[in-house]
Amino acid sequence: MKTTTVLAIALGLGSLAACNKSANEQAADNIEANAENSADMIEANTENVTDNMQANAENTADQVRNEGEQNADAVRNRADADGNSTH
């Protein structure tokens, strides 16, 4: 939605400004607007990738903690069953 809004504003401003500009100035403005839109898209995609990587890292860390707890519980349970518990 952000990109759509930026593009709509850029097109609107471009059409208003086009009335008083030469063809070369209009072409230069279009090049600049396209570059700005591309840069915005790159930043948005980077933010999405970063967010996904962070979420995946957090999920993996949670899985490691959970597996560690389960393994520790299994060892404790075996010790209790063998009568080797110290508590």
Secondary structure in CASP SS format (residue, H / E / C, confidence):
PFRMAT SS
TARGET T0000
AUTHOR 0000-0000-0000
METHOD secondary structure of the structure
MODEL  1
M C 1.00
K H 1.00
T H 1.00
T H 1.00
T H 1.00
V H 1.00
L H 1.00
A H 1.00
I H 1.00
A H 1.00
L H 1.00
G H 1.00
L H 1.00
G H 1.00
S H 1.00
L H 1.00
A H 1.00
A H 1.00
C H 1.00
N H 1.00
K C 1.00
S C 1.00
A H 1.00
N H 1.00
E H 1.00
Q H 1.00
A H 1.00
A H 1.00
D H 1.00
N H 1.00
I H 1.00
E H 1.00
A H 1.00
N H 1.00
A H 1.00
E H 1.00
N H 1.00
S H 1.00
A H 1.00
D H 1.00
M H 1.00
I H 1.00
E H 1.00
A H 1.00
N H 1.00
T H 1.00
E H 1.00
N H 1.00
V H 1.00
T H 1.00
D H 1.00
N H 1.00
M H 1.00
Q H 1.00
A H 1.00
N H 1.00
A H 1.00
E H 1.00
N H 1.00
T H 1.00
A H 1.00
D H 1.00
Q H 1.00
V H 1.00
R H 1.00
N H 1.00
E H 1.00
G H 1.00
E H 1.00
Q H 1.00
N H 1.00
A H 1.00
D H 1.00
A H 1.00
V H 1.00
R H 1.00
N H 1.00
R H 1.00
A H 1.00
D H 1.00
A H 1.00
D H 1.00
G C 1.00
N C 1.00
S C 1.00
T C 1.00
H C 1.00
END
